[in-house]
Amino acid sequence: MSFSDFHGNAETVYRLRDMLARERFPHAVVLSGAHGSGKYTLALMLAQALNCSNLQQTGGLPDFCGACANCVRIAQSADLEARVSEAIEAREGLREGDKKDTRLFVQTHPDVLIIPPDPPQMMIKVDQVRRVIETIYYRPAEGRERVYIFTDSAFMKEAANSLLKVLEEPPEFATIFLLTENAGELLPTIRSRAMVFSLSALPAEEIERDLAARHPEWKAPQRALVARLSEGAVGRARGFDLAAYVAARGNALTILKSALLGGEHSDLFKVTESYRPGAEGRTKTEELIRTLYSLLRDLMFLASNTPELVRNTDIVSELKRLAESVDLEWIGFASERLAEVERGMRRNLLRSLSLDALAAALEKAS
């Protein structure tokens, strides 16, 4: 691996590497971009470059070797989902009292700490930021730079205020990365103390070409569908579970059809009853929510007479039928109710009942 393996946003990558070359890398960097745009991958690459013991030159700019001990250990955090799952499992194995006081971290190198949102609220908590504050002023143990990567911008208020304190007086040997889908979610005072870089969406045609090489088993219409659904995020496209999406979309369509077309509710209850508690149920519900948002956006495009923007192109005839029963006001109402379900998940509300309530509210509004 090297920076040349990073797909897209060449200008942004060039600017970051140029600052490394001039030894003017900022102490705090906000990487903004859609889910799957490569924010975490790029932050990890920069962490390697900041600590590589055999730094290379490619294209006249610094590049990490990918083979030294520092690079290899940092790269072990590349599969963030797996490392977070391991951290959650380790915490579940603790005694009840210890479990309550233990926060999630991922660390495969002593100088690189990754801070994911802590369940069940899925937010960065103050104890996680305190761990950063406790360690950031110690000089690196094995590398040249201490690196902290916050993988989400959903900070609890006290956590955000605590982070602000360390950003005001950072040590010269530490760098903090803040990853976010929307930089506006961060406090203005945090953004003002960091350099903000945005990773833009890639053209659908470029993603289709990438998918053709990585998923030769997919047919051209499937590649085109995934390219549109990934919204220009190549990482999301590469890891797109098309079968899971189609299954979730079938359930989402059942909910929308029940609300807009009426009729028997037995199919609706069969769908909502399948969304159970536990980690598996959470993942399934999150996929359903994302899919519902996708369908609501497509209904908005159809209601606004911009069918060329529809992403679910393989079911456009079904969507047109649903769009005949809605207007922009209903779509806005549906989005607000869906956001309530999303917030309810953070409070561990019963998922099947939340989805039943959503369908009932949408039916009443229609």
BALO-226009 format. One line per field, with one value per residue (C-alpha): residue in one letter; chain; x, y, z. Coordinates in steps of 0.5 Angstrom, whole numbers, padded with zeros to 4 digits. Each point is the difference from the previous one (the first is absolute). Layout:
residu: A/...
chaine: A/...
px: X/...
py: Y/...
pz: Z/...
END
This chain:
residu: M/S/F/S/D/F/H/G/N/A/E/T/V/Y/R/L/R/D/M/L/A/R/E/R/F/P/H/A/V/V/L/S/G/A/H/G/S/G/K/Y/T/L/A/L/M/L/A/Q/A/L/N/C/S/N/L/Q/Q/T/G/G/L/P/D/F/C/G/A/C/A/N/C/V/R/I/A/Q/S/A/D/L/E/A/R/V/S/E/A/I/E/A/R/E/G/L/R/E/G/D/K/K/D/T/R/L/F/V/Q/T/H/P/D/V/L/I/I/P/P/D/P/P/Q/M/M/I/K/V/D/Q/V/R/R/V/I/E/T/I/Y/Y/R/P/A/E/G/R/E/R/V/Y/I/F/T/D/S/A/F/M/K/E/A/A/N/S/L/L/K/V/L/E/E/P/P/E/F/A/T/I/F/L/L/T/E/N/A/G/E/L/L/P/T/I/R/S/R/A/M/V/F/S/L/S/A/L/P/A/E/E/I/E/R/D/L/A/A/R/H/P/E/W/K/A/P/Q/R/A/L/V/A/R/L/S/E/G/A/V/G/R/A/R/G/F/D/L/A/A/Y/V/A/A/R/G/N/A/L/T/I/L/K/S/A/L/L/G/G/E/H/S/D/L/F/K/V/T/E/S/Y/R/P/G/A/E/G/R/T/K/T/E/E/L/I/R/T/L/Y/S/L/L/R/D/L/M/F/L/A/S/N/T/P/E/L/V/R/N/T/D/I/V/S/E/L/K/R/L/A/E/S/V/D/L/E/W/I/G/F/A/S/E/R/L/A/E/V/E/R/G/M/R/R/N/L/L/R/S/L/S/L/D/A/L/A/A/A/L/E/K/A/S
chaine: A/A/A/A/A/A/A/A/A/A/A/A/A/A/A/A/A/A/A/A/A/A/A/A/A/A/A/A/A/A/A/A/A/A/A/A/A/A/A/A/A/A/A/A/A/A/A/A/A/A/A/A/A/A/A/A/A/A/A/A/A/A/A/A/A/A/A/A/A/A/A/A/A/A/A/A/A/A/A/A/A/A/A/A/A/A/A/A/A/A/A/A/A/A/A/A/A/A/A/A/A/A/A/A/A/A/A/A/A/A/A/A/A/A/A/A/A/A/A/A/A/A/A/A/A/A/A/A/A/A/A/A/A/A/A/A/A/A/A/A/A/A/A/A/A/A/A/A/A/A/A/A/A/A/A/A/A/A/A/A/A/A/A/A/A/A/A/A/A/A/A/A/A/A/A/A/A/A/A/A/A/A/A/A/A/A/A/A/A/A/A/A/A/A/A/A/A/A/A/A/A/A/A/A/A/A/A/A/A/A/A/A/A/A/A/A/A/A/A/A/A/A/A/A/A/A/A/A/A/A/A/A/A/A/A/A/A/A/A/A/A/A/A/A/A/A/A/A/A/A/A/A/A/A/A/A/A/A/A/A/A/A/A/A/A/A/A/A/A/A/A/A/A/A/A/A/A/A/A/A/A/A/A/A/A/A/A/A/A/A/A/A/A/A/A/A/A/A/A/A/A/A/A/A/A/A/A/A/A/A/A/A/A/A/A/A/A/A/A/A/A/A/A/A/A/A/A/A/A/A/A/A/A/A/A/A/A/A/A/A/A/A/A/A/A/A/A/A/A/A/A/A/A/A/A/A/A/A/A/A/A/A/A/A/A/A
px: 0000/0002/-0003/-0001/-0005/-0005/-0005/-0003/0001/0007/0001/-0002/0005/0005/-0001/0001/0006/0003/-0001/0004/0005/0001/-0001/-0006/-0005/-0006/-0001/-0007/-0003/-0008/-0001/-0007/-0004/-0005/0000/0005/0003/0007/0001/0002/0004/0004/0001/0003/0005/0002/0001/0004/0004/0001/0003/0003/0007/0002/-0003/0000/-0001/-0005/-0002/0005/-0004/0000/-0003/0000/0004/-0006/0005/0004/-0003/-0003/-0004/-0002/-0003/-0004/-0002/-0003/-0006/-0002/-0006/-0003/-0007/0004/0004/-0006/-0004/0006/0000/-0007/0001/0006/-0005/-0005/0004/0002/-0004/-0006/0003/0006/-0004/-0004/0007/0003/0000/0002/0007/0003/0008/0005/0006/0002/0000/-0007/-0006/-0007/-0006/-0007/-0007/-0002/-0006/-0006/0000/0005/0003/0007/0000/0004/0004/0002/0003/0003/0004/0003/0001/0004/0005/0001/0005/0004/0006/-0001/0002/0002/-0002/0002/-0008/-0005/-0007/-0007/-0006/-0007/-0004/-0006/-0003/-0005/0003/-0004/0000/0005/0005/0000/0001/0006/0003/0000/0005/0005/-0001/0002/0007/0002/0007/0004/0001/-0007/-0006/-0007/-0005/-0007/-0004/-0007/-0005/-0002/0005/-0006/-0001/0006/0000/0002/0006/0002/0000/0004/0006/0001/0001/-0006/0000/-0005/-0001/-0004/-0005/0003/-0004/-0004/0003/0007/-0003/-0003/0007/0003/-0006/0001/0007/-0002/-0007/0001/-0006/-0005/-0004/0001/-0007/0002/0007/-0004/-0005/0005/0004/-0006/-0002/0007/-0001/0008/0003/0004/0002/-0008/-0001/0006/-0003/-0007/-0004/-0005/-0004/-0001/-0002/-0005/-0003/-0001/-0003/-0005/-0002/0000/-0004/-0005/0000/-0001/-0006/-0003/-0001/-0001/-0004/-0004/-0003/0002/0005/0002/0006/0002/0000/0004/0006/0000/0000/0006/0004/0002/0005/0007/0006/-0003/-0006/0003/0004/-0006/-0004/0006/-0001/-0007/0000/0006/-0005/-0006/0004/0002/-0007/-0002/0005/-0002/-0007/0002/0003/-0006/-0004/0004/0000/0008/-0001/0007/0003/-0004/0005/-0004/0000/-0002/-0007/-0002/-0007/-0001/0002/-0004/-0006/0001/0002/-0007/-0002/0005/0002/0006/-0004/-0001/0007/0003/-0005/0002/0008/-0002/-0003/0005/0005/-0004/0001/0008/0000/-0004/0005/0005/-0005/0000/-0008/-0003/0001/-0006/-0005/0004/-0001/-0007/-0001/0004/-0005/-0006/0002/0002/-0007/-0004/0004/-0001
py: 0000/0007/0007/-0002/-0006/0006/0000/0007/0007/0001/0007/0000/-0006/0004/0006/-0004/-0004/0007/0002/-0006/0002/0007/-0003/0005/-0005/0003/-0003/-0001/-0002/-0001/-0005/0001/-0004/-0005/-0007/-0004/0006/-0003/0005/-0006/-0003/0007/0001/-0006/0001/0007/-0004/-0005/0006/0004/-0006/-0004/-0002/-0001/0006/0000/0005/-0001/0005/0005/-0001/-0004/-0007/-0005/-0007/-0004/-0005/0003/-0002/0006/0000/-0008/0002/0006/-0004/-0005/0005/0000/-0004/0005/-0004/-0007/0004/0004/-0007/-0003/0006/-0001/-0007/0001/0005/-0005/-0005/0005/0000/0004/0005/0001/0000/0006/0004/-0003/0004/-0002/0001/-0004/0000/-0004/0005/0003/0007/-0001/0000/0000/0002/-0002/0002/-0004/-0004/0000/0007/0000/0006/0002/0001/0004/-0006/-0001/0007/0000/-0006/0004/0006/-0005/-0003/0006/0003/-0006/0000/-0006/-0007/-0003/0005/0008/0002/-0002/0000/0000/-0002/0002/-0004/0004/0007/-0002/0003/0000/0007/-0001/-0004/0006/0005/-0004/-0001/0007/0001/-0005/0004/0006/-0002/-0006/-0003/0000/-0007/-0002/0000/0000/-0003/0002/-0004/0002/0000/0007/0005/0004/-0005/0002/0006/0006/0001/-0007/0002/0006/-0003/-0006/0000/-0003/-0004/-0003/-0006/0001/-0005/-0004/0000/-0007/-0002/0000/-0004/-0005/-0001/-0002/-0004/-0004/-0002/-0002/-0003/-0003/-0005/0006/0002/0007/0002/-0002/0004/0006/-0001/-0001/0006/0005/-0003/0001/0008/0001/-0004/-0005/-0004/-0001/-0002/-0005/-0003/0001/-0007/0000/-0006/0004/0006/-0003/-0004/0007/0003/-0005/0001/0008/-0001/-0004/0006/0005/-0004/-0001/0008/0002/-0005/-0003/-0007/-0006/0001/-0007/0001/0006/-0003/-0006/0004/0005/-0006/-0003/0006/-0003/0003/-0002/0002/-0004/0004/0007/-0001/-0003/0006/0005/-0003/0001/0007/0002/-0003/0003/0007/-0002/-0002/0007/0004/-0004/0002/0007/0000/-0003/0005/0006/-0002/-0002/-0008/0000/0001/-0006/-0005/-0007/0000/-0007/0001/0007/-0003/-0002/0007/0004/-0004/0002/0007/0001/0000/0005/0007/0004/0001/-0007/-0002/0005/-0003/-0007/0002/0003/-0006/-0004/0004/-0001/-0008/0001/0004/-0005/-0005/0004/-0001/-0008/0001/-0006/0000/-0004/0005/0006/-0003/-0001/0007/0003/-0004/0002/0008/0000/-0004/0006/0005/-0002
pz: 0000/-0001/-0002/-0007/0002/0003/-0006/-0002/0004/-0003/0001/0008/0001/-0004/0005/0006/-0003/-0001/0007/0002/-0005/0003/0007/0001/0002/0004/0007/-0001/-0007/-0002/-0005/-0003/-0005/-0001/0003/-0004/-0003/0003/0006/0005/-0005/-0002/0008/0001/-0006/0003/0007/-0004/-0003/0006/0003/-0005/0001/-0007/-0003/-0008/-0005/-0006/-0005/0004/0006/0007/0000/0005/-0001/0002/0003/0006/0007/0001/-0007/0001/0007/-0002/-0006/0005/0001/-0007/0001/0005/0000/0003/0005/0003/0000/0004/0005/0001/0001/0005/0004/0000/0004/0005/0007/0000/0004/-0004/-0006/0001/0001/-0006/-0006/-0008/-0003/-0005/0000/-0003/0000/0007/-0003/-0005/0004/-0004/0004/-0003/0002/0007/0000/0001/-0001/-0006/0003/0002/0007/0005/0003/-0007/-0001/0007/-0002/-0006/0005/0005/-0005/-0006/0004/0001/-0006/-0005/0003/-0007/-0006/-0001/0001/0005/-0005/0003/-0005/0002/-0005/0001/0001/0005/0006/0007/0002/0006/-0005/-0005/0005/0003/-0007/-0001/0006/-0003/-0007/0003/0003/-0004/0000/-0006/0000/-0001/-0005/0000/-0005/0000/-0005/-0002/-0005/0001/0003/0002/0005/0004/0005/-0004/0005/-0001/-0008/0001/0004/-0006/-0008/-0003/-0006/-0004/-0004/-0006/-0004/-0006/-0006/-0001/-0006/0004/0005/-0005/-0003/0007/0001/-0006/0002/0007/-0001/-0007/0002/0000/-0006/-0003/0003/0007/-0001/-0002/0006/0005/-0003/0001/0007/0002/-0001/-0003/0006/-0003/0007/0001/-0007/0001/0006/-0002/0002/-0006/0003/0006/-0003/-0004/0006/0004/-0006/0000/0007/-0001/-0006/0004/0005/-0005/-0004/0007/0001/-0007/-0003/0006/0000/0005/0005/0001/-0005/0004/0007/-0003/-0002/0007/0004/-0003/0003/0006/0006/0000/-0004/-0006/0001/0000/-0006/-0004/0003/-0002/-0007/-0001/0002/-0005/-0005/0002/-0001/-0007/-0002/0003/-0004/-0006/0001/0001/-0006/-0004/0004/-0003/-0007/0000/-0001/-0003/0007/0003/0002/0001/-0008/0000/0004/-0003/-0003/0008/0002/-0005/0002/0008/-0002/-0003/0007/0003/0000/0003/0007/0001/-0002/0005/0005/-0001/0001/0006/0003/-0003/0004/0006/-0001/-0001/0007/0003/-0001/0004/0006/-0002/-0001/-0003/-0007/-0003/0004/-0002/-0007/0001/0002/-0006/-0005/0004/0000/-0007/-0002/0004/-0003/-0007
END
